[in-house]
Amino acid sequence: MISGDKNKWFNEWNSKMCMDVEKAVEKVERWKSDGRVIVFTNGCFDILHPGHVAYLTEARSLGDKLVIGLNSDASVRRLKGDRRPLNDLEDRMKMLAGLSVTDLMVPFEEDTPLTLISNLKPHVLVKGGDYSIGEIVGSEVVLKEGGKVFSLGFSDNYSTTGLIEKILKSYRDV
């Protein structure tokens, strides 16, 4: 790869990673003022798998820009246990930045993205099909602003926990 191309891709990836909520809000507001429909989802995305890619692709199809709220490492540990995340925040952000459907990622420290959603006020809020609309954190905020909330399809064949168990089993059987 020519180094100029490499720098172009690294710059594009870095432009998708926003560690500062205020800067993320400014970027989202610019997109909104340009008439863009903002879609928001969130998760840990510890080990990226085909279920994640399908879900994020479907989420992105609901608007013009996909913003991903990403649980911080401490938040993942509180939600998933002390052995997680397997990939730290920076690596999880790099993986998601490599997906063409990702437009912006913003980490959050809390257990839920409610504050982030309240600040960003996306037009569309989505989660996987393992959540009902009423269970989706931030749905009240988005609906109050006139937005839409969707519970997308869920791939039973893919889960990070299932993938970890499969890896562990394959090494136990050796």
N, C-alpha and C positions, 0 to 999 in steps of 0.2 A: 504494500500500500504506500502510495506517495504521502510524504509527511504532511503536505498541505491538506489532503483529504482526511487524514487522521485528525488534524487539528479542527477541521470543519465539524467532524462528528463529535469530538469531545466538547466543542463549544455548543453544539446543538443539545447534547446531553445535559451539560451544565445549565443551559438556559431553562431546562425543564425542572430543575431542582431548586426549590425555594425554601430556605430555612427560616425565613422571616415572614410571619403572618401578615404584617402590614404591607410588605412588598407584594405578597400574593394577592391581597385585596386590591391593591392598585392595579396589578396586571389584569385581574378578573374584571375590574371596573372598566378598564380600557377596552377589553373584549366586548363587554356588554354595550358600551357606547358605540362600538362598531357594528352592533346588531347581532352579535354572536350569541348562540344559545349555549349556556354553560351547564355541563353535566358533572355531577359530583358523586363519587363513591369513595369508600374507605376500606381499609383492611390492614392485615399484618403483612401479607404477601411474603412469607418467610422463605419458602422454596417455590419459585415460580414453576407452574405446571400448565398443561394444555387447558385445564378447566379455568384457570385464571385468564389465560389469553382469550379464550372464547367469551368469557364473561366481560372482560374489559372491551373487547371488540364490539360486543352487543351494546354495552353502555355507551360507547363513543358514537354509535350509530343513532343515538337519540338526540344528538345535538352537534354543535360545531367544535366545542372544546371540552376535553375530558380532564377534570381536576381530580387527583387522587389524594385523599387524606391518608397518611401512612402512620400507623402506630409507632411511637418511639420504642427503643429497645426496652426501657423500663415498663412501658405500657404493655408490650408483648409479654414480658415476664409475669406481670400481674394477671393477665388474661389467660396465658397458656402454660405457665409454670416456669420454674427456675432454669430449666434446660433449654428454653427458647428465648430469643430467636436463635436459630442456627446461623443465619446471616445477619450481620449488624445492619443498622439503618443505612449507612452509606452504601453498602453492597446491595441492599434491597432497592435503594433509589436508583443505583446504576442499572440494575436489571430492568426495572420498569421504564427508565429513560430510554432504553434501547428499543422499546416498542413504539412503532409509529403512531399507535392510537393514543399514547400518553402525551398530553400537552403541558401539564404542570403537576408537580407533587409537593405536598406540604406536610411535614411531620407534625404530630400533636402528642403531647405528653399525657393527657387525660386518658381515662379508660374508654371514653366515647368521643366522637368528633363534634358533639353538640355546639361547643363554643366556636369551632372552626366553621361549621355550617352557618351558624348565626352571623358570623363575620362576612363570609363569602356570599351568602344568599344566592345559591345557584338556582337556575331555572328548573333543573331536573335533578332529582336525588334517586339513586339506585342502590340496591343491595341484591345479593344472590337469593335464589328461590327458597333458601332455608329460612328466610325471614318473611313474615306477613307484613303488609303495609303498615299496620298499627304498631309493629315491633321495631320498625326502622327508626333509629335515633335521628332526630332532626326533621322528621316528616311534618310535624306541626309547623315548624318554622317555614319550610318551603311551601307548604299548602297555604299558609297565611299570606305569603308574598305572591300568591297566584300561580305558583309552580306546580310541577307534577312529581309524583313519587311512584316508582316502579319496583316490583320484586321480580327480578329476571330469572330465567331458567337456571336450574342447578344441575351440575354434572355429578351424578352419583359415583361415577367411576374415578373421580379425581378429588383428592383432598390432601393437604399437606401432612396431616396426621397419618392418613393412610399410606402415604408415600414413605414417611419416616418408618412406620411399622414394617413396610415391605423391605426397606433397606436393612433394617435390623434383623428381620427374619432371614434374609438371604445370607447374612454373615453368621448367624447362629447355626444355620444348616451346613456351613462349610466344614 
